[in-house]
Amino acid sequence: MGEEKKEKKSKKKDKKKEDAPAEDAPAESGGGEEAAEETKSEPKRAQRATSNVFALFNQSQIQEFKEAFTMMDQNRDGIIDETDLASIYQQIGREPDPKALKSMIAECPGQINFTHFLTLFGEKLHGTDPESTLRDAFTMFDTDKTGKLHEEYVKDLLMNVGDQFSKDEVKQTWKEAPIEGGQLDYLKFVQIIKRGKEED
């Protein structure tokens, strides 16, 4: 009899253990929360990757890219495809080459939504020389190593040496150039070229 009671008690304990997960739901849901956190962190990682693209440009640049994207997205479906590109060609009076359109679209993995569009430009931008190389190029002309060059001297170099700039191109460049008292701060200028203007 005593043994039977012990067996019954141990069976009851086993039964309680089986039921325990339901009763101890908070303990298990703690693991569930961890799992939920893990699944939540997945999208966060994806969002972080996306937001990194936006960090490459300042707000006004992103706005300009958005306007360009909207202009190209002829059917306003949020994606640029071959049809959109063909429409743009036709608007400027050119016959679109299907091979050229395909190769343009192939530059981006997946559909070209605005984020992918921005990523393409970010990659191209980062295809420029590193900051150190750009700085060294300016330093060659800065014999006193002040970090600054005379505005007129730089204009003269741009318009008369190498790939010569037109007056309009110089004017456009000077819109972003950090110039004070007729001096171009080329260290800041290199940062602007690579990272865009920092918002105040």
Residue pairs with C-beta under 8 A, 6 or more apart in sequence:
21 28
50 115
53 115
53 118
53 119
53 122
54 62
54 118
56 118
56 122
56 125
56 126
56 195
56 196
57 65
57 118
57 121
57 122
57 196
58 196
58 197
58 198
58 199
59 199
60 197
61 196
62 118
65 114
65 117
65 118
65 121
66 114
69 80
69 114
69 117
70 76
72 80
72 84
72 85
72 88
73 79
73 80
73 84
74 83
74 84
74 87
74 88
75 83
75 84
78 113
78 114
79 111
79 112
79 113
80 105
80 112
80 117
81 105
81 111
81 112
82 98
82 101
82 102
82 105
85 96
85 101
85 104
85 105
86 96
86 101
89 95
89 96
90 96
105 112
107 120
108 116
108 117
108 119
108 120
109 116
110 116
112 120
125 194
128 134
128 193
128 194
129 137
130 194
131 190
131 191
131 194
134 190
134 193
134 194
135 186
135 187
135 190
138 149
138 186
138 189
138 190
139 145
141 149
141 153
141 154
141 157
142 148
142 149
142 186
147 185
147 186
147 187
148 183
148 184
148 185
148 186
149 183
149 184
149 186
150 182
150 183
150 184
151 179
151 182
151 183
151 184
152 182
154 184
154 186
155 170
158 164
158 165
158 169
158 170
158 173
159 165
159 166
159 167
159 170
165 173
176 189
176 192
176 197
177 184
177 189
177 192
178 184
178 185
178 188
178 189
178 192
179 185
